[in-house]
């Protein structure tokens, strides 16, 4: 709730105070880009997927792990809120 949809770097994106995740479709996979911190935080759950510093590849021939995607996105929301708290003054 409260997230906005937009295009960032020509990819669909969800933002809540800042960019949370972006994603894009490719020939053999869906690229999901939740930031390096999220990929690191979920490394164990992502062990069956190809990952890079800030990206995850979900193969098109398998069902999307929607529960995992929800958890990663919720992590990004919490991270965004915590980041805002660091910058608040007074």
Secondary structure, 3 states (H helix, E strand, C coil): CCCEEEEECCEEEEECCCEEEEEEECCCEEEEECCHHHHHHCCCCCCCCEEECCEEEEECCCCCCHHHHHHHHHHHHHHHHHHHHHHCCC
